[in-house]
Amino acid sequence: MSVTATARSGFALLGVVQAVLIFAIMILTVPLPLVARELGLGASEVLLLSAAYGLSFAALLLLGGRLTDRHGGRRMLRWGLVLFAAASIACALVPGYPALLAGRFVQGAGAALTAPAAVAVVRRLYPEPAAYRRAMATWGGLSVIGATAGSVVSGAVAAVVSWRWLFAVPVLVALAGLARSGALPESGALPESGALPGSGARPGSGAAREGRRPALDLRGAALATTGVCATSYALVGSTDHGWRSPGVLGPLAAGLLLLLAFAAAERRTADPLLPPGFLADRRRATALVTVMATAAGTALAFVLLSLYLQQQRDWSAAATSAAFLPYAVVLLLAGRLAGPLIVRHGPVPVTAAGLALAAAGLGLLAGLDPGSPYATGLLPGLLLLPAGAAASFAGAAVLATGGVPPERTGLAAGVLNTAMELGPTAGLAALMALAATRPTVVGGYAAAFAAAAAGLALTAVAVAALPRTPKTTSTPERTTRIKEFSS
């Protein structure tokens, strides 16, 4: 098998794994009312169950990135997939709520180990910078594809058989990844001592400069994990309990204090989990804001439209899933076009245009009213939003990972995925709080869509102001690789 074929095969495997990690977030979103009825759950239990996977996923991603940089991508990919598969099996077989909640938390922990490791292996598959940028352009759209698939498939499966069968998809993909992981190259691990892999030492700081394996930074990991988890829990809880509730203010204050302590600790640590200068790069910081804003906007569309169709229009879970099929089709088509467009025009204009298009889609959904017809009231927005989101995610992934040295690939992937997870958590909390201030439910939904559209539009302006990178020159070899990533 040629090098190109090996890279394509490995990328396809890792891409499916990444999509399924996000798929797993959404598989209980549409059938959650069915789960609540079967297990006899109250409102607070439903809230925590819906957030459990995302909480542990987001909270542990920085630690997952450090473990990848320390021990190697392929090794951590295997450990992550084992944990992810075991937790998915447990979720399918649980007898009640406590076991399902614990299973979802562990499943998210497995995803947090797997996601950064997968990106590190992709970096090894495509060591040439231009090829890696093209790979990340495709990679950026995989998360939204996974989220869409989770929403579309979950309602149909839950209506026909049982929501428990939804966990078969993560199990099968994890087992396939484990079976084929031996063919993937090892990447990312630094030796305990000695020179860095490659030609000569590079300027830097800490372990990277000394050419040794970085320390694990357990204090930073504990502060970051508990801080993100507490803050996210408070933001999720604000939807039901209000911002002035002790159950929200307490975790929020604790989470913010823990994150401040994490930032202070990282400045005094020789091998920080998140180097203070890593987010100082303007392009990278703007890209992460883009990921958070786009993830929040797409999550808002799924959550609010699912509630609107099922609670306001009395649609079934299966019919609600079917309503998102055009969204899924456009997303797939736009994802195939995003990589070549980034190669031709650069990530900045493509990302800005994607944000503007997604903002237009959300703006159309802001016209929602109690009798909005699907074909003219919902469908136009459901076509524009995924077209823009695919371009936005693809371009932002290139901007966020550009210029990162190989020994920091796990860190970059962890930060990128953290932004992907925190976007829906923080964004949904703020937007749902805004919706709750309106006198009618549907009026609140419309206001939330309008606010999300404004946020994406402002982000588009910020991205458009970034300096552009030189365009990639078209060559037969590059054209061939573009087709590989698009197929």
N, C-alpha and C positions, 0 to 999 in steps of 0.2 A: 504494500500500500504506500503510495507516495506521501510526502510530507503534507502536501495540500489536502489530500483526502483524509489523512489522519487528523489534521486540524479541524476540518469540516465535521468529521464524525464526533470528535471530542466536544466541539462547540455546540453541536446539536444536542448531545446528551446533557451538557451543563445548562444549556438554555432551557430545556424542558424542566430540569430540576429547579432552576430559578423561578420559572413561571408557576410551578406547583407550590413552591414556598409561599407565594402570594395568593395562589388559588386557595390554599388552606385557610387564609384569613377570612375569605368571603363565603366559605361553604355553609356556614350556619346563619348567614345574614338573612336570606330570604325565608328559609324554613324555621327560623327562630321561634315564631309562634307555635309551630307544631312541636318543637322540642319542649317549649315551656308547658304546653298542655300535657305531654306524655310524662314529664318528670315532676309536674306540679310546682312550677317555679313562680316565685313572686317577682315583682318589678326589679328589686335590687339584685336578685339572683340572676335574672336575665341580663341585666346591665353588666355585671361582673363577668358572666360567661361570654358575652359578646366581645369583651375587651381582653380576656385572659391571654389569648395567643399573641395579640399585638403587644401587650404589655411586656411579656418576657422576651419577645423577639426584639423589640426596640431597646429594652434595658440592657441586654447582653451583647449587642452587636459590637460595641467597642472592644469588649473582652474577646469576642470571637475573632475580630480583626487582629488583635495582638497575638492570640494563640496561632493564627495562621502565619503571621510574620515570624513567629518564634519556632514553630514546629513543621511548617510546610503545608502547602495547600492540599495536596492529595491525602495526606494523613488526616488532617482535620475534616476534610470532606467526608471521609469514611466514618469517622466518629460522629459527625453531625448527622449523617444519613441513618446510622444505626439508632441513634436516639430519636430521630424524627419518625422512623418506621415503627419503633417499639411504642412510642406514645400514640401514634395514629391507630395502631391495633388496639391499644387500651381504650381509646376514645370510642371505637366502634363497639366494644364489648362491655362498657361500663354499666353497672346496675342502677346507678343513680347520679344525682347532681354532684356531690363532693368528688367522686372519682372522675367525672367528666371534666370538672373544673381543673383538677390537678393534671389530668391528661393534656388539656389544652395549654397549660402553663409549660409543661415539659416539652410538648410539641414545639412551642415557640422557642424554647431554649435550643432544641436541635436545629431549628431553622437559623438561629443566630450563629451557630457554629458553621453551618453549611454555606450560607450566602457569601461571606467574605472569602472562604476557601475556594469557592467556585470561580470567583473573579481572579484570584491568584493563579489558578490553573489556566484560565483563559489567557492571562498575561504570558504564561510559559508557552502556550500553544502558538501565540502570535507575538514573538519577541520584537519584531520590527515595529517602531513607533507608529508609522502610518497604518499598518495592518491592525495594530491594537486599537487605534482610534476608530477604525471602521467597525471592528468587532464591538466596541463599546457603544457605538451608535445603534447597532442592532440590539445589544443587551439592554439599553435604556427603555426599549418598548416592551420588553418581556414581562415586566411587573404588571403593567396595566392590562396586558393580554391575560395574564393569570387571574387578575381580579375580575375581569369581565367573564372569563370562563367559569369562575366560581359562582358568580351570580346567575349566569344563564343555566348552568347545569344543575345547581343545587335545588332550585324549585321544582324542576322536572323530575329529578330522581326522588326527592322527598315525597312528591305527589304519587309516584308510581309504586315505589317500594317503601323505603324507610330512609330517614336522614342518616342512619348509621352506615349505610352503604356508600355514602359520600367519602368516607375515610379510606375506601379501597383505592382511590386514585393516589393519594400520598404514599400509601404502602407499596403499591406496584411500582411507582416511579422511583422510590427510595431503593427498593430491591434491585431494579434495573441499574440504577447508578452504582450500587455496590458491586454488582456482577461485572460491570464494565470499567470500574475505576482502576483496575490494574493496567489498562492500556493508556491511562492518562500520565503525563509527565509529572514528576515531583517538582515543587516550586516553593519559593518563599522562605525556606528554612535557612537560618544563619548558623554557622558553626559555633560551638561553645567558645572557641578562641580562634585567632588567626585572621587572615585577610577575608574581605568580602568576596563573594563569587564575582567573577568578571575580571576586567583588566585594571588592576590598581585600585588604590583607595580614593575616596571622594570626600570633599569637604563636607562637614556635617557636625552633628553633635551626638553625645551619648554613645549608645552601643553601635549605631550605624557608622559613626566616625571611627570607632575603635575596631570595627570588623568583627564584633562578637555578637552572640545571641543576646537580644535585649532582655532585661529583667521583666518579670511578669507584671509588676506594679499592682499588687493585690489591693493596696489601699485605694488607689485610683479606681480600680475596677469596682470595688465595693461602693465607693461614693457615687460613681457614675450610675451603677446599676440601681441602687436604692433611690437615688435622686430622680432618675428618669421614670422609674416605676411609680414613685409616690406622686410626682407631678402629673403623669399621664392618668393615674387613677383619679386624681382630683378633677382633671379636665373632663374625663368621661362622666364622673359623678355629677358634675355641674348641670348636665342636661336634665336630670330628674330632680335634683335636690336644690338647685339654685346656688348662686355664687356666695351667698351669705350663710349658708348652712355650715355648721361645725364640721360635718363630714366631708366638706369640700375645702374649707379654709385651712383646717388642720393639716391634711396631706399636702395641700398646695404650698403652705409655708414651709413645711418640713422638706418637701422636694426641692424648693428653690434654695433653701439654706444648704442642703446637701450638694447641690450643683455648684453653688458658690464655693463651698469647701473643696470640691473637686477641682475647680479652676485654680484656686490658690495652691492646692497640693501639687498640681501639675507643674507649676512654675518652680517648685523646689525639688523636683524629682529628676534624677539623672537620666532615667529612661521613662519619660512620661507616656501614659497610655494615649493621650491626645496632645502632641506637641503644641504649645501656645501659638506658634507661627503657622501652623498648618491651615488654619482658617483665615489667616491674614490676606491670602491671595484673593484679589477682588473677583477674578473670574470664578474661582472655586466657590467662594462664599455666595455669589449671585446664583451660581448653578444650584447650590443646595437649597436656596430660597425658592428657586424655580421648581425643584422637585417637590418641596413641601406644599407649595401653592397648587401645583397641578394635581398632586395626590389628594389634597383636600377637596378640590373642585370635583374630581371624578368620584370620590367617595360620597360626596354630598348628593350627586345625581343618583347614585345607586340607592342610598338610604332613603332619601326623601321621595323619590319616585316609587320605590317599593312600598313605602307607607301610604303614599297617595293612592296608588292603584288598588292596594288590598283593603285599606281602611276607609278611604273616601269613595272609591268606585266599586268596591266589592269584587275585585278580580281575584281569581285563585292564584296560588303560588306558581303553578305551572304557566298560567297565562301571563303573570308578571315576568317570569323568566323569558318567555317568548317575546315580550315587548322589547327586550334588550338585544335581540338577535341582530337587527340592523346595526346597532352600535358595535357589536362584535365584528361584523363583516367589514365595516368601514375601518375599524381599528387594525384589522389584519392587513387590509390594502394599504393604509397609510404607513403602517410599520415597514412594509416592503419598500416604500418610496423614500422613507426618511434617511436611510443610510446613504444612498446615492446622492440625495440632495445635499447632505452634509459634506460629502466628499467634493462636490462641485462648488458649493457656495460657502462652506465653512459652518461651524456650529452656531455662531452668534446669530446670523440672520434667520437661520432655520428655526432656532429656538424662539426667537422673538416672534416670528410669524406664527409658529405653533401656539404660543401663548395668546396671541391676538385672536386666532381662530377659535380656540377653546373658550376665551372670554365671550366671543360672539354667541357660541352655543349656549353657554350659561345665561347670557342675556336674553335669548329667546325663551328659555325655560322660566325666566322671571315673569313672563306673561301668563303663568299658570293661574287658572281659576277653577272653581268646582266643577264646571262642565266642559273643560278643555277637551276637544276631540283628539284622539291619539294621532291621526294622520297629519293634522295641521297644527295642533297645539304642542305635541311632544316630539314627534318624529324629527322635525327640522333641527331642533337642538340636539337630539340624540345622534344626528349625523355629523354636525359640525364639531361637537365636543370631542369625540374620539379622534377625528382627523387632526385636530390641534394638539390633543394630548400626546399622540404618538410622536409627533415631531418635537414637542417640548421635552418629553422624557429622553428621547434619543439624543438631542443636542445637549441637554443638561448633563447626561452621563459622560459625554466626551469632554465637556468643560470641567467637570468635577474631577475626572481622573487624569486629565492632561498634565504632563510634567511631573508626575509622581514617580520617584525612583522605584525599582522593582522590590526593594526591601520594605517599602511602605505600601505595597499593593493591598494587603489585608486591611490596613488602617483606612485607606481611601474607600475601599469597598464597604467597610463597616460604617463609616460616616455617611456614605451615600445611601445605604439601606436604612440607617437611622432616620435620615431626613424623610425617606419614603414612608416609614412607619409613623413618625411624629406628625407628619402633615395631616393625615386624616384624624388623628387623635386630638391635636390642638385645634385644627381648623374646624372640625365638626363641632367641637364643644362651643367654640365662639359663635359659629353660625347658627347652631341650634338654640343657643341662648338668645340670639337676635330674633330668631323665629318665634320664640316664646313670648316676646314682647308685643306681638301683633294680636289684635282681637279675634282673628279667625285662624284656624289651623292652616288652611290653604294660603291665606294671605301671608302667614309667617314663612311658609315654604317659598313663596315668591320673593319675599324680602331677602331670604338667605341666598337664593340664587343670584339676585341682583348684587348683593355684597360680594359674593364669590367672583362674579364677573368683573367687578371693579378691581378686586385684588389681583386677578390675573392680568388685567389690562395695565395696571401700574407695574407689575413685574415685567411685562413685555417692554415697557419703556426703559426700565433699568437694564435689561439684557441688551436692548438695542444700543445703549450708550457704551457698552463694553468695546474695547479695541478688537478688531477682527484679526484672525490669523490668516496667513497667506493661503490662497486656494490651493487645493491639491491638483497637481498637474495630471491630466488624463493620459494614461499609457495603456497599451494592451493588457499588461499584467494587472494593473490596478482595475481595469474594467472587468477582468475575469474574477478578481477577488470580490468586487462589488456584487457581481451576479451570485457568487457563492454565498455571501451573507444574506442576499435577498431571497434565496431559494430554500 
